[in-house]
């Protein structure tokens, strides 16, 4: 089999099904979910920007989360909609690289931002008197820059290493977007150095931030237990509830796919999980964070 990226000019996206009726049903479903996602995240972001009472660090981070959730499904859904109603199921090599890069950058940035939000909640509950000094406006901006920079630096590392693999002639993969696992399946030879890069990114961007979030919530629980009034404990718990739901949904799906060995790759199962965190989760986030949630 021929090797080298020069032999691959496009990829064929098999998607979910070839049945015409199901294709139409899926088109309507994805279009509906995408529309709700755009409206929900745009509305929440607009409210946060226009209401002076929401000029707090927590809503500043929520606004940036909505910004990510606006663009994250936009990397995939338009192409999914086109492939549902058109005969052509292909995506160009350049288009695949762009989709891969931006999806990785936005996804990693969300990992960083969710950890940042956990730290914000920890400071708010553990040190309410010093909260304004610790989480200042400048500090908020630094933390968001850290999230975006960390996310897209990781995306550069992952994209450059993935698309320098030697790909075989086969350009058909059983998925609806360009992702690590189906692309690795098409590689003629996956070196140990590439596996090491994947493990490093998983450890530095996902596992490390899961540990930071867990540590933050251990301190938060300790602080809540010190609150004497039941009303005060409930208020503190409710402050964290929306973030805790988002973390559980997001981190519950991503490690399931990317932490398992390639030998356990199941296209149908992985497509369902991928659909949740790429399409459904960004729709749910504005609903979760629009709950009454004040420090």
C-alpha positions as a Python dict, from the first residue, in 0.01 Angstrom:
ca = {
    (1, 'X'): (0, 0, 0),
    (2, 'X'): (123, 349, -80),
    (3, 'X'): (224, 567, 208),
    (4, 'X'): (236, 938, 258),
    (5, 'X'): (-15, 1219, 290),
    (6, 'X'): (42, 1317, -74),
    (7, 'X'): (-172, 1017, -177),
    (8, 'X'): (-471, 1145, 22),
    (9, 'X'): (-657, 1445, -119),
    (10, 'X'): (-988, 1386, 55),
    (11, 'X'): (-1159, 1164, 312),
    (12, 'X'): (-1497, 994, 285),
    (13, 'X'): (-1717, 1040, 590),
    (14, 'X'): (-1938, 734, 632),
    (15, 'X'): (-2139, 900, 908),
    (16, 'X'): (-2428, 728, 1083),
    (17, 'X'): (-2633, 556, 816),
    (18, 'X'): (-2688, 531, 441),
    (19, 'X'): (-3066, 493, 466),
    (20, 'X'): (-3230, 796, 293),
    (21, 'X'): (-3516, 823, 544),
    (22, 'X'): (-3281, 812, 841),
    (23, 'X'): (-3056, 1063, 666),
    (24, 'X'): (-3347, 1308, 651),
    (25, 'X'): (-3446, 1243, 1012),
    (26, 'X'): (-3088, 1298, 1126),
    (27, 'X'): (-3070, 1619, 923),
    (28, 'X'): (-3376, 1757, 1103),
    (29, 'X'): (-3245, 1646, 1442),
    (30, 'X'): (-2897, 1795, 1395),
    (31, 'X'): (-3039, 2117, 1249),
    (32, 'X'): (-3276, 2155, 1545),
    (33, 'X'): (-3006, 2087, 1803),
    (34, 'X'): (-2762, 2321, 1629),
    (35, 'X'): (-3020, 2601, 1610),
    (36, 'X'): (-3103, 2568, 1980),
    (37, 'X'): (-2729, 2567, 2060),
    (38, 'X'): (-2660, 2887, 1867),
    (39, 'X'): (-2963, 3068, 2008),
    (40, 'X'): (-2900, 2952, 2364),
    (41, 'X'): (-2531, 3041, 2377),
    (42, 'X'): (-2580, 3371, 2193),
    (43, 'X'): (-2862, 3471, 2428),
    (44, 'X'): (-2665, 3385, 2741),
    (45, 'X'): (-2355, 3566, 2616),
    (46, 'X'): (-2563, 3873, 2523),
    (47, 'X'): (-2735, 3883, 2863),
    (48, 'X'): (-2403, 3861, 3045),
    (49, 'X'): (-2254, 4143, 2834),
    (50, 'X'): (-2555, 4375, 2864),
    (51, 'X'): (-2654, 4329, 3231),
    (52, 'X'): (-2424, 4519, 3468),
    (53, 'X'): (-2538, 4302, 3757),
    (54, 'X'): (-2372, 4007, 3585),
    (55, 'X'): (-2030, 4173, 3568),
    (56, 'X'): (-1882, 3918, 3807),
    (57, 'X'): (-1598, 3670, 3757),
    (58, 'X'): (-1834, 3373, 3758),
    (59, 'X'): (-2046, 3513, 3475),
    (60, 'X'): (-1735, 3629, 3293),
    (61, 'X'): (-1621, 3266, 3283),
    (62, 'X'): (-1973, 3150, 3193),
    (63, 'X'): (-1973, 3394, 2903),
    (64, 'X'): (-1647, 3252, 2774),
    (65, 'X'): (-1785, 2901, 2810),
    (66, 'X'): (-2082, 3006, 2597),
    (67, 'X'): (-1840, 3152, 2344),
    (68, 'X'): (-1662, 2816, 2317),
    (69, 'X'): (-1992, 2627, 2302),
    (70, 'X'): (-2107, 2853, 2017),
    (71, 'X'): (-1805, 2768, 1801),
    (72, 'X'): (-1737, 2410, 1908),
    (73, 'X'): (-2040, 2251, 1734),
    (74, 'X'): (-1994, 2494, 1444),
    (75, 'X'): (-1676, 2307, 1355),
    (76, 'X'): (-1875, 1988, 1290),
    (77, 'X'): (-2246, 2050, 1240),
    (78, 'X'): (-2250, 2243, 908),
    (79, 'X'): (-2050, 1963, 744),
    (80, 'X'): (-2274, 1701, 905),
    (81, 'X'): (-2582, 1876, 766),
    (82, 'X'): (-2432, 1895, 417),
    (83, 'X'): (-2340, 1526, 414),
    (84, 'X'): (-2690, 1430, 528),
    (85, 'X'): (-2866, 1587, 228),
    (86, 'X'): (-2598, 1571, -44),
    (87, 'X'): (-2461, 1270, -224),
    (88, 'X'): (-2103, 1375, -166),
    (89, 'X'): (-1976, 1255, 172),
    (90, 'X'): (-1620, 1373, 130),
    (91, 'X'): (-1410, 1633, 309),
    (92, 'X'): (-1087, 1766, 158),
    (93, 'X'): (-755, 1695, 323),
    (94, 'X'): (-715, 2066, 407),
    (95, 'X'): (-1071, 2077, 540),
    (96, 'X'): (-1001, 1775, 757),
    (97, 'X'): (-686, 1937, 899),
    (98, 'X'): (-876, 2260, 974),
    (99, 'X'): (-1165, 2075, 1135),
    (100, 'X'): (-926, 1864, 1340),
    (101, 'X'): (-725, 2166, 1458),
    (102, 'X'): (-1015, 2387, 1560),
    (103, 'X'): (-1207, 2105, 1727),
    (104, 'X'): (-897, 2013, 1928),
    (105, 'X'): (-824, 2375, 2018),
    (106, 'X'): (-1177, 2451, 2133),
    (107, 'X'): (-1208, 2118, 2314),
    (108, 'X'): (-881, 2156, 2504),
    (109, 'X'): (-967, 2519, 2586),
    (110, 'X'): (-1291, 2402, 2743),
    (111, 'X'): (-1096, 2155, 2959),
    (112, 'X'): (-878, 2440, 3085),
    (113, 'X'): (-1172, 2677, 3134),
    (114, 'X'): (-1376, 2427, 3338),
    (115, 'X'): (-1077, 2384, 3570),
    (116, 'X'): (-1044, 2762, 3596),
    (117, 'X'): (-1411, 2789, 3690),
    (118, 'X'): (-1360, 2528, 3964),
    (119, 'X'): (-1082, 2745, 4109),
    (120, 'X'): (-1312, 3048, 4092),
    (121, 'X'): (-1581, 2864, 4291),
    (122, 'X'): (-1323, 2748, 4544),
    (123, 'X'): (-1203, 3104, 4610),
    (124, 'X'): (-1560, 3239, 4626),
    (125, 'X'): (-1669, 2988, 4890),
    (126, 'X'): (-1346, 2940, 5086),
    (127, 'X'): (-1233, 3306, 5096),
    (128, 'X'): (-1539, 3526, 5033),
    (129, 'X'): (-1381, 3831, 5201),
    (130, 'X'): (-1072, 3814, 4978),
    (131, 'X'): (-1258, 3704, 4666),
    (132, 'X'): (-1253, 4044, 4492),
    (133, 'X'): (-878, 4078, 4546),
    (134, 'X'): (-787, 3721, 4442),
    (135, 'X'): (-1018, 3698, 4139),
    (136, 'X'): (-979, 4050, 4005),
    (137, 'X'): (-1073, 4160, 3655),
    (138, 'X'): (-711, 4135, 3545),
    (139, 'X'): (-681, 3787, 3697),
    (140, 'X'): (-996, 3677, 3512),
    (141, 'X'): (-848, 3791, 3181),
    (142, 'X'): (-521, 3611, 3255),
    (143, 'X'): (-703, 3288, 3339),
    (144, 'X'): (-909, 3301, 3019),
    (145, 'X'): (-598, 3374, 2811),
    (146, 'X'): (-431, 3079, 2982),
    (147, 'X'): (-726, 2858, 2887),
    (148, 'X'): (-730, 2957, 2520),
    (149, 'X'): (-351, 2955, 2485),
    (150, 'X'): (-315, 2616, 2651),
    (151, 'X'): (-595, 2473, 2440),
    (152, 'X'): (-461, 2586, 2105),
    (153, 'X'): (-96, 2509, 2184),
    (154, 'X'): (-208, 2152, 2249),
    (155, 'X'): (-407, 2160, 1925),
    (156, 'X'): (-93, 2261, 1731),
    (157, 'X'): (102, 1974, 1889),
    (158, 'X'): (-171, 1718, 1822),
    (159, 'X'): (-248, 1833, 1466),
    (160, 'X'): (114, 1855, 1354),
    (161, 'X'): (192, 1509, 1491),
    (162, 'X'): (-125, 1347, 1354),
    (163, 'X'): (-99, 1473, 996),
    (164, 'X'): (266, 1383, 961),
    (165, 'X'): (176, 1016, 1002),
    (166, 'X'): (204, 795, 694),
    (167, 'X'): (-149, 729, 570),
    (168, 'X'): (-236, 435, 349),
    (169, 'X'): (-447, 447, 33),
    (170, 'X'): (-769, 388, 228),
    (171, 'X'): (-939, 725, 282),
    (172, 'X'): (-1274, 606, 418),
    (173, 'X'): (-1338, 618, 791),
    (174, 'X'): (-1648, 533, 985),
    (175, 'X'): (-1720, 862, 1153),
    (176, 'X'): (-1890, 1194, 1087),
    (177, 'X'): (-1590, 1420, 1147),
    (178, 'X'): (-1210, 1413, 1142),
    (179, 'X'): (-1104, 1276, 1477),
    (180, 'X'): (-794, 1114, 1625),
    (181, 'X'): (-908, 755, 1651),
    (182, 'X'): (-1047, 705, 1296),
    (183, 'X'): (-746, 889, 1149),
    (184, 'X'): (-503, 671, 1341),
    (185, 'X'): (-689, 368, 1204),
    (186, 'X'): (-597, 485, 853),
    (187, 'X'): (-228, 526, 934),
    (188, 'X'): (8, 265, 793),
    (189, 'X'): (240, 291, 1090),
    (190, 'X'): (182, 455, 1428),
    (191, 'X'): (511, 505, 1608),
    (192, 'X'): (552, 489, 1983),
    (193, 'X'): (652, 857, 1980),
    (194, 'X'): (305, 948, 1852),
    (195, 'X'): (137, 738, 2121),
    (196, 'X'): (357, 918, 2374),
    (197, 'X'): (230, 1254, 2243),
    (198, 'X'): (-131, 1140, 2285),
    (199, 'X'): (-66, 1021, 2640),
    (200, 'X'): (115, 1345, 2724),
    (201, 'X'): (-175, 1559, 2599),
    (202, 'X'): (-426, 1340, 2781),
    (203, 'X'): (-227, 1371, 3103),
    (204, 'X'): (-152, 1744, 3079),
    (205, 'X'): (-487, 1867, 2949),
    (206, 'X'): (-744, 1623, 3078),
    (207, 'X'): (-618, 1420, 3373),
    (208, 'X'): (-430, 1710, 3532),
    (209, 'X'): (-734, 1935, 3514),
    (210, 'X'): (-962, 1661, 3645),
    (211, 'X'): (-729, 1634, 3946),
    (212, 'X'): (-737, 2014, 3991),
    (213, 'X'): (-1117, 2015, 3975),
    (214, 'X'): (-1143, 1730, 4226),
    (215, 'X'): (-899, 1905, 4459),
    (216, 'X'): (-1098, 2230, 4431),
    (217, 'X'): (-1419, 2052, 4520),
    (218, 'X'): (-1259, 1875, 4815),
    (219, 'X'): (-1166, 2218, 4955),
    (220, 'X'): (-1512, 2348, 4863),
    (221, 'X'): (-1682, 2063, 5051),
    (222, 'X'): (-1460, 2128, 5353),
    (223, 'X'): (-1554, 2497, 5341),
    (224, 'X'): (-1926, 2421, 5307),
    (225, 'X'): (-1917, 2190, 5609),
    (226, 'X'): (-1781, 2479, 5816),
    (227, 'X'): (-2086, 2692, 5735),
    (228, 'X'): (-2321, 2677, 6030),
    (229, 'X'): (-2654, 2772, 5873),
    (230, 'X'): (-2841, 2527, 5650),
    (231, 'X'): (-2941, 2812, 5420),
    (232, 'X'): (-2579, 2914, 5380),
    (233, 'X'): (-2475, 2558, 5295),
    (234, 'X'): (-2752, 2527, 5036),
    (235, 'X'): (-2657, 2860, 4879),
    (236, 'X'): (-2292, 2754, 4855),
    (237, 'X'): (-2386, 2417, 4708),
    (238, 'X'): (-2622, 2577, 4455),
    (239, 'X'): (-2342, 2812, 4349),
    (240, 'X'): (-2138, 2510, 4235),
    (241, 'X'): (-2420, 2291, 4104),
    (242, 'X'): (-2428, 2410, 3741),
    (243, 'X'): (-2050, 2388, 3705),
    (244, 'X'): (-2044, 2044, 3865),
    (245, 'X'): (-2307, 1919, 3617),
    (246, 'X'): (-2108, 2055, 3322),
    (247, 'X'): (-1786, 1897, 3445),
    (248, 'X'): (-1954, 1560, 3497),
    (249, 'X'): (-2110, 1559, 3149),
    (250, 'X'): (-1800, 1683, 2967),
    (251, 'X'): (-1529, 1486, 3140),
    (252, 'X'): (-1747, 1178, 3158),
    (253, 'X'): (-1751, 1139, 2780),
    (254, 'X'): (-1407, 1253, 2655),
    (255, 'X'): (-1183, 1017, 2860),
    (256, 'X'): (-1415, 732, 2765),
    (257, 'X'): (-1310, 769, 2403),
    (258, 'X'): (-951, 889, 2415),
    (259, 'X'): (-814, 699, 2714),
    (260, 'X'): (-899, 353, 2578),
    (261, 'X'): (-651, 154, 2365),
    (262, 'X'): (-697, 149, 1986),
    (263, 'X'): (-776, -222, 2000),
    (264, 'X'): (-1104, -142, 2176),
    (265, 'X'): (-1215, 109, 1911),
    (266, 'X'): (-1583, 65, 1828),
    (267, 'X'): (-1707, 306, 1556),
    (268, 'X'): (-2076, 286, 1640),
    (269, 'X'): (-2027, 324, 2014),
    (270, 'X'): (-1771, 601, 1978),
    (271, 'X'): (-1986, 792, 1732),
    (272, 'X'): (-2268, 805, 1985),
    (273, 'X'): (-2039, 935, 2260),
    (274, 'X'): (-1873, 1181, 2020),
    (275, 'X'): (-2213, 1315, 1918),
    (276, 'X'): (-2291, 1390, 2281),
    (277, 'X'): (-1985, 1601, 2365),
    (278, 'X'): (-1954, 1770, 2023),
    (279, 'X'): (-2321, 1846, 1949),
    (280, 'X'): (-2550, 1782, 2247),
    (281, 'X'): (-2334, 1909, 2534),
    (282, 'X'): (-2290, 2263, 2388),
    (283, 'X'): (-2670, 2282, 2364),
    (284, 'X'): (-2719, 2181, 2729),
    (285, 'X'): (-2457, 2415, 2877),
    (286, 'X'): (-2650, 2745, 2842),
    (287, 'X'): (-2956, 2575, 2995),
    (288, 'X'): (-2747, 2451, 3287),
    (289, 'X'): (-2572, 2784, 3348),
    (290, 'X'): (-2885, 2996, 3304),
    (291, 'X'): (-3003, 2867, 3641),
    (292, 'X'): (-3004, 3124, 3921),
    (293, 'X'): (-2642, 3099, 4023),
    (294, 'X'): (-2493, 3377, 4230),
    (295, 'X'): (-2191, 3400, 4454),
}
